[in-house]
Amino acid sequence: MAFTKKQPRQQKKTAYAQSAQLRAIRQQMMKVITEQCTSCDLKALVVKFTSEAISKEMESAAQRVFPIQNVFIRKVKLIRDSPSRVAVLAAMHDSTKVAEAGRTVERKEETA
């Protein structure tokens, strides 16, 4: 998701991109995302998504088409996954378990 930005010395209050420009911006965004997804593993990719490093790169790539600002990644879908990645994903979730999960808590009796 990205918002258009007013160009320098623009008088109008709003700035709308044309449909061809929107398609070109989307194409640039998809190109950046696929490059980033294929170059690193899942754990590093999640860190890139949360640190907004990919958003900044998408913004700079799309500036050539139309000035945009506030680029955010709203949703990520996994289209294809290999069976070996399922084991890696399960190992990641197993390592984050807390050792004291489910420990009983003692109650103190209140005197009235």
Backbone as a printed PyTorch tensor [residue, N CA C, xyz], in Angstrom:
tensor([[[  0.8510,  -1.1460,   0.0000],
         [  0.0000,   0.0000,   0.0000],
         [  0.9090,   1.2240,   0.0000]],

        [[  0.5990,   2.1840,  -0.8550],
         [  1.3890,   3.4100,  -0.9390],
         [  0.4640,   4.5830,  -1.2320]],

        [[  0.8660,   5.7360,  -0.8040],
         [  0.0840,   6.9480,  -1.0260],
         [  0.8610,   7.8830,  -1.9470]],

        [[  0.1360,   8.5530,  -2.8450],
         [  0.7960,   9.4680,  -3.7620],
         [  1.1740,  10.7510,  -3.0340]],

        [[  2.2130,  11.3940,  -3.5550],
         [  2.7340,  12.6030,  -2.9310],
         [  2.6550,  13.7350,  -3.9430]],

        [[  2.3890,  14.9410,  -3.4470],
         [  2.3490,  16.1020,  -4.3280],
         [  3.7440,  16.3770,  -4.8890]],

        [[  3.7860,  16.7950,  -6.1300],
         [  5.0540,  17.1360,  -6.7490],
         [  5.4690,  18.5460,  -6.3390]],

        [[  6.7450,  18.8680,  -6.4760],
         [  7.1810,  20.2170,  -6.1030],
         [  6.4500,  21.2840,  -6.9130]],

        [[  6.0860,  22.3400,  -6.2600],
         [  5.3540,  23.4850,  -6.8450],
         [  3.9900,  23.1060,  -7.3920]],

        [[  3.3760,  22.0740,  -6.8540],
         [  2.0390,  21.6880,  -7.2840],
         [  1.0180,  22.5120,  -6.5220]],

        [[  0.0210,  23.0450,  -7.2170],
         [ -0.9950,  23.8850,  -6.6050],
         [ -2.1960,  23.0800,  -6.1070]],

        [[ -2.5210,  21.9930,  -6.8290],
         [ -3.6780,  21.1960,  -6.4300],
         [ -3.4360,  20.5390,  -5.0830]],

        [[ -4.5230,  20.3350,  -4.3560],
         [ -4.4320,  19.7200,  -3.0360],
         [ -4.2090,  18.2130,  -3.1200]],

        [[ -4.7270,  17.5670,  -4.1570],
         [ -4.6300,  16.1180,  -4.2950],
         [ -3.6810,  15.7600,  -5.4340]],

        [[ -3.1320,  14.5560,  -5.3660],
         [ -2.2530,  14.0500,  -6.4200],
         [ -2.6560,  12.6150,  -6.7200]],

        [[ -3.1860,  12.3850,  -7.8960],
         [ -3.6290,  11.0540,  -8.2920],
         [ -2.7510,  10.5350,  -9.4140]],

        [[ -2.3770,   9.2750,  -9.3370],
         [ -1.6150,   8.6340, -10.4000],
         [ -2.5820,   8.0210, -11.4000]],

        [[ -2.1740,   7.9990, -12.6620],
         [ -3.0050,   7.3870, -13.6890],
         [ -2.9000,   5.8670, -13.5940]],

        [[ -3.8200,   5.1790, -14.2590],
         [ -3.8820,   3.7280, -14.1300],
         [ -2.6180,   3.0510, -14.6630]],

        [[ -2.0220,   3.5700, -15.7180],
         [ -0.7790,   2.9940, -16.2320],
         [  0.3480,   3.1810, -15.2240]],

        [[  0.3510,   4.3170, -14.5420],
         [  1.3550,   4.5590, -13.5130],
         [  1.1440,   3.6260, -12.3220]],

        [[ -0.1060,   3.3670, -11.9630],
         [ -0.4000,   2.4340, -10.8680],
         [  0.1130,   1.0310, -11.1930]],

        [[ -0.1090,   0.5940, -12.4260],
         [  0.3840,  -0.7200, -12.8290],
         [  1.9030,  -0.7730, -12.7870]],

        [[  2.5550,   0.2970, -13.2120],
         [  4.0210,   0.3340, -13.1980],
         [  4.5530,   0.3480, -11.7700]],

        [[  3.8730,   1.0510, -10.8770],
         [  4.2840,   1.0780,  -9.4650],
         [  4.1270,  -0.3050,  -8.8530]],

        [[  2.9970,  -0.9690,  -9.1160],
         [  2.7880,  -2.3260,  -8.6040],
         [  3.8450,  -3.2900,  -9.1330]],

        [[  4.1990,  -3.1360, -10.3970],
         [  5.2190,  -3.9980, -10.9900],
         [  6.5660,  -3.7830, -10.2990]],

        [[  6.9130,  -2.5380, -10.0070],
         [  8.1620,  -2.2500,  -9.3030],
         [  8.1410,  -2.8490,  -7.8970]],

        [[  7.0070,  -2.7370,  -7.2260],
         [  6.8800,  -3.2860,  -5.8770],
         [  7.0250,  -4.8030,  -5.8750]],

        [[  6.3750,  -5.4660,  -6.8180],
         [  6.4780,  -6.9240,  -6.9030],
         [  7.9090,  -7.3590,  -7.2170]],

        [[  8.5940,  -6.5860,  -8.0400],
         [  9.9760,  -6.9070,  -8.3840],
         [ 10.8720,  -6.8360,  -7.1480]],

        [[ 10.7000,  -5.8040,  -6.3290],
         [ 11.4970,  -5.6500,  -5.1100],
         [ 11.1920,  -6.7780,  -4.1310]],

        [[  9.9130,  -7.1090,  -3.9610],
         [  9.5220,  -8.1540,  -3.0080],
         [ 10.0720,  -9.5090,  -3.4370]],

        [[  9.9770,  -9.8530,  -4.7140],
         [ 10.4880, -11.1490,  -5.1550],
         [ 12.0050, -11.2260,  -5.0190]],

        [[ 12.7080, -10.1240,  -5.2770],
         [ 14.1640, -10.1210,  -5.0800],
         [ 14.5190, -10.3730,  -3.6150]],

        [[ 13.8060,  -9.7050,  -2.7230],
         [ 14.0950,  -9.8470,  -1.2940],
         [ 13.7220, -11.2340,  -0.7800]],

        [[ 12.6230, -11.7880,  -1.2600],
         [ 12.1700, -13.1030,  -0.7820],
         [ 13.0820, -14.2240,  -1.2370]],

        [[ 13.6290, -14.1110,  -2.4230],
         [ 14.4880, -15.1780,  -2.9180],
         [ 15.9100, -15.0810,  -2.3890]],

        [[ 16.2910, -13.9360,  -1.8470],
         [ 17.6840, -13.7520,  -1.4330],
         [ 17.9610, -14.1410,   0.0180]],

        [[ 16.9290, -14.3910,   0.8290],
         [ 17.1900, -14.6970,   2.2330],
         [ 16.2180, -15.7710,   2.7290]],

        [[ 16.4690, -16.2500,   3.9520],
         [ 15.6050, -17.2740,   4.5280],
         [ 14.4000, -16.6140,   5.1980]],

        [[ 13.5190, -17.4460,   5.7360],
         [ 12.2480, -16.9730,   6.2860],
         [ 12.4380, -16.0710,   7.4950]],

        [[ 13.3550, -16.4270,   8.3670],
         [ 13.5640, -15.6520,   9.5810],
         [ 14.0860, -14.2470,   9.2530]],

        [[ 15.0330, -14.1560,   8.3330],
         [ 15.5790, -12.8630,   7.9360],
         [ 14.5350, -12.0390,   7.1910]],

        [[ 13.6620, -12.7190,   6.4480],
         [ 12.6110, -12.0170,   5.7140],
         [ 11.6100, -11.3710,   6.6630]],

        [[ 11.2540, -12.0690,   7.7360],
         [ 10.3310, -11.5060,   8.7270],
         [ 10.9510, -10.2720,   9.3820]],

        [[ 12.2450, -10.3250,   9.6500],
         [ 12.9360,  -9.1680,  10.2320],
         [ 12.9050,  -7.9920,   9.2620]],

        [[ 13.0910,  -8.2550,   7.9730],
         [ 13.0500,  -7.1850,   6.9760],
         [ 11.6520,  -6.5730,   6.8820]],

        [[ 10.6250,  -7.4270,   6.9770],
         [  9.2560,  -6.9050,   6.9180],
         [  8.9440,  -6.0340,   8.1260]],

        [[  9.3580,  -6.4470,   9.3020],
         [  9.0320,  -5.6830,  10.5010],
         [  9.8690,  -4.4180,  10.6330]],

        [[ 11.0720,  -4.4110,  10.0790],
         [ 11.9060,  -3.2150,  10.1780],
         [ 11.6280,  -2.2220,   9.0550]],

        [[ 10.7230,  -2.5330,   8.1650],
         [ 10.3140,  -1.6890,   7.0470],
         [ 11.4510,  -1.3820,   6.0870]],

        [[ 12.4440,  -2.2550,   6.0190],
         [ 13.5420,  -2.0750,   5.0710],
         [ 13.0520,  -2.2870,   3.6400]],

        [[ 12.1630,  -3.2400,   3.4660],
         [ 11.6290,  -3.5130,   2.1290],
         [ 10.7200,  -2.3690,   1.6830]],

        [[  9.9930,  -1.7660,   2.6050],
         [  9.1200,  -0.6450,   2.2640],
         [  9.9160,   0.5380,   1.7400]],

        [[ 11.0320,   0.8220,   2.3830],
         [ 11.8860,   1.9250,   1.9360],
         [ 12.4590,   1.6510,   0.5480]],

        [[ 12.8350,   0.3990,   0.2980],
         [ 13.3740,   0.0410,  -1.0100],
         [ 12.2970,   0.1300,  -2.0950]],

        [[ 11.0600,  -0.2820,  -1.7590],
         [  9.9570,  -0.1740,  -2.7130],
         [  9.6620,   1.2820,  -3.0310]],

        [[  9.7120,   2.1250,  -2.0160],
         [  9.4390,   3.5510,  -2.2190],
         [ 10.4690,   4.1690,  -3.1590]],

        [[ 11.7430,   3.8550,  -2.9500],
         [ 12.7760,   4.4320,  -3.8110],
         [ 12.7060,   3.8860,  -5.2350]],

        [[ 12.2970,   2.6210,  -5.4030],
         [ 12.1860,   2.0420,  -6.7460],
         [ 11.0210,   2.6410,  -7.5150]],

        [[  9.9340,   2.9600,  -6.8340],
         [  8.7390,   3.4820,  -7.5060],
         [  8.7830,   4.9890,  -7.7110]],

        [[  9.7410,   5.6790,  -7.1360],
         [  9.8340,   7.1310,  -7.2960],
         [ 10.0570,   7.5180,  -8.7500]],

        [[ 10.6580,   6.6350,  -9.5460],
         [ 10.9040,   6.9340, -10.9520],
         [  9.6030,   7.0210, -11.7460]],

        [[  8.5870,   6.3080, -11.3000],
         [  7.3100,   6.2890, -12.0170],
         [  6.4340,   7.4570, -11.5750]],

        [[  6.2160,   7.5960, -10.2700],
         [  5.3660,   8.6570,  -9.7100],
         [  5.7960,   8.8540,  -8.2620]],

        [[  5.8300,  10.0920,  -7.7690],
         [  6.2490,  10.2870,  -6.3680],
         [  5.2370,   9.6900,  -5.3910]],

        [[  5.7090,   8.7750,  -4.5480],
         [  4.8490,   8.1520,  -3.5360],
         [  5.4970,   8.3050,  -2.1730]],

        [[  4.6940,   8.1150,  -1.1460],
         [  5.1640,   8.2030,   0.2340],
         [  4.3930,   7.2030,   1.0750]],

        [[  4.8300,   6.9700,   2.3010],
         [  4.1550,   6.0800,   3.2490],
         [  3.8410,   4.7190,   2.6330]],

        [[  4.8700,   4.0040,   2.2490],
         [  4.7150,   2.6740,   1.6700],
         [  4.6950,   1.6550,   2.8060]],

        [[  3.6550,   0.8310,   2.8450],
         [  3.5000,  -0.1800,   3.8830],
         [  3.1800,  -1.5270,   3.2500]],

        [[  3.5900,  -2.5890,   3.9220],
         [  3.2320,  -3.9380,   3.4950],
         [  2.1160,  -4.4010,   4.4100]],

        [[  0.9500,  -4.6100,   3.8370],
         [ -0.2290,  -4.9180,   4.6320],
         [ -0.4140,  -6.4170,   4.8440]],

        [[ -0.1350,  -7.2120,   3.8200],
         [ -0.4000,  -8.6480,   3.8990],
         [  0.6580,  -9.3940,   3.0940]],

        [[  1.0610, -10.5400,   3.5930],
         [  2.0210, -11.3830,   2.8860],
         [  1.4090, -12.7740,   2.7540]],

        [[  1.3880, -13.2840,   1.5330],
         [  0.8470, -14.6220,   1.2850],
         [  1.9710, -15.5330,   0.8290]],

        [[  1.9460, -16.7600,   1.3050],
         [  2.8900, -17.7770,   0.8780],
         [  2.2250, -18.5820,  -0.2200]],

        [[  2.7340, -18.4570,  -1.4220],
         [  2.0920, -19.1110,  -2.5620],
         [  2.5040, -20.5730,  -2.6620]],

        [[  3.8190, -20.8350,  -2.6630],
         [  4.3320, -22.1880,  -2.7320],
         [  5.3310, -22.3910,  -1.6190]],

        [[  5.3890, -23.6010,  -1.0890],
         [  6.3310, -23.8930,  -0.0300],
         [  6.8580, -25.3030,  -0.2080]],

        [[  8.1400, -25.4580,   0.0180],
         [  8.7240, -26.7910,  -0.0910],
         [  8.5350, -27.5350,   1.2280]],

        [[  8.5010, -28.8660,   1.2070],
         [  8.3070, -29.6350,   2.4380],
         [  9.4280, -29.4240,   3.4490]],

        [[ 10.6310, -29.1230,   3.0060],
         [ 11.7380, -28.9260,   3.9370],
         [ 11.5550, -27.6570,   4.7740]],

        [[ 10.8700, -26.6640,   4.2290],
         [ 10.6480, -25.4270,   4.9680],
         [  9.6600, -25.6190,   6.1180]],

        [[  8.7700, -26.5910,   5.9970],
         [  7.8030, -26.8550,   7.0620],
         [  8.5390, -27.2750,   8.3250]],

        [[  9.5660, -28.0960,   8.1770],
         [ 10.3510, -28.5340,   9.3270],
         [ 11.1020, -27.3590,   9.9470]],

        [[ 11.6100, -26.4620,   9.1320],
         [ 12.3230, -25.2830,   9.6330],
         [ 11.3570, -24.3730,  10.3850]],

        [[ 10.1720, -24.2040,   9.8500],
         [  9.1620, -23.3710,  10.4970],
         [  8.7300, -23.9630,  11.8330]],

        [[  8.5640, -25.2620,  11.8950],
         [  8.1980, -25.9260,  13.1450],
         [  9.3120, -25.7960,  14.1760]],

        [[ 10.5530, -25.8950,  13.7400],
         [ 11.6850, -25.7440,  14.6580],
         [ 11.7560, -24.3390,  15.2220]],

        [[ 11.4100, -23.3530,  14.4080],
         [ 11.4090, -21.9690,  14.8900],
         [ 10.3700, -21.7810,  15.9890]],

        [[  9.1990, -22.3750,  15.8130],
         [  8.1460, -22.2260,  16.8110],
         [  8.4400, -23.0290,  18.0740]],

        [[  9.0990, -24.1580,  17.9480],
         [  9.4470, -24.9570,  19.1180],
         [ 10.4990, -24.2770,  19.9800]],

        [[ 11.3980, -23.5330,  19.3750],
         [ 12.4690, -22.8920,  20.1450],
         [ 11.9800, -21.6760,  20.9220]],

        [[ 10.7950, -21.1780,  20.6140],
         [ 10.2990, -19.9890,  21.3030],
         [  9.4350, -20.3050,  22.5120]],

        [[  9.2440, -21.5810,  22.8310],
         [  8.4140, -21.9460,  23.9780],
         [  9.1020, -21.5570,  25.2730]],

        [[  8.3290, -21.1300,  26.2180],
         [  8.8580, -20.7330,  27.5250],
         [  8.9110, -21.9640,  28.4190]],

        [[  9.9860, -22.1020,  29.1870],
         [ 10.1750, -23.2880,  30.0230],
         [  9.1670, -23.3370,  31.1690]],

        [[  8.7270, -22.1980,  31.6370],
         [  7.8430, -22.1690,  32.7940],
         [  6.3720, -22.0630,  32.4140]],

        [[  6.0270, -22.3720,  31.2210],
         [  4.6380, -22.2920,  30.7920],
         [  3.8160, -23.3440,  31.5280]],

        [[  2.7030, -22.9430,  32.0790],
         [  1.8110, -23.8620,  32.7630],
         [  2.1700, -24.1070,  34.2160]],

        [[  3.0290, -23.3030,  34.7870],
         [  3.4010, -23.4760,  36.1880],
         [  2.2410, -23.0380,  37.0760]],

        [[  1.9810, -23.7810,  38.1530],
         [  0.8720, -23.4510,  39.0420],
         [  1.2560, -22.2910,  39.9520]],

        [[  0.2880, -21.4820,  40.2560],
         [  0.4890, -20.3260,  41.1170],
         [ -0.2150, -20.5930,  42.4330]],

        [[  0.4790, -20.3860,  43.5230],
         [ -0.1080, -20.6220,  44.8420],
         [ -0.9280, -19.4080,  45.2670]],

        [[ -2.0930, -19.6950,  45.8510],
         [ -2.9580, -18.6220,  46.3340],
         [ -2.7400, -18.4260,  47.8370]],

        [[ -2.7780, -17.1930,  48.2120],
         [ -2.7020, -16.8890,  49.6400],
         [ -4.1100, -16.7540,  50.1700]],

        [[ -4.3720, -17.3590,  51.2820],
         [ -5.7040, -17.3020,  51.9010],
         [ -5.9070, -15.9250,  52.4950]],

        [[ -7.0460, -15.3330,  52.2050],
         [ -7.3570, -14.0200,  52.7730],
         [ -8.1610, -14.1990,  54.0540]],

        [[ -7.8180, -13.4530,  55.0720],
         [ -8.5900, -13.4990,  56.3210],
         [ -9.4950, -12.2900,  56.3770]],

        [[-10.7500, -12.5200,  56.6970],
         [-11.7010, -11.4260,  56.7250],
         [-12.0090, -10.9440,  58.1070]]])
